[in-house]
Amino acid sequence: MSRSPTSPPAPAEPAAAQRGDGPGISEAERAVLEAVRDLAYGQVEVIVHSSRIVQITRSQKLRLAD
């Protein structure tokens, strides 16, 4: 009985790629993620020209207890 060769299963993506910050992410995209992750209250503005991130502005609010 002859068996046809089967291709091996595709390797699973590394955990970093599943999180969205793996090797496929550019330095600019990583900077946007870091700006968002480090922000408790505020906003992150991303300026894009010709499909490229050219500026990241982060405004942070400092909440004071009464």
Secondary structure, DSSP 8 states (H G I E B T S, - for coil): --------------HHHHHT-STTS-HHHHHHHHHHHT-SSEEEEEEEETTEEEEEEEEE------
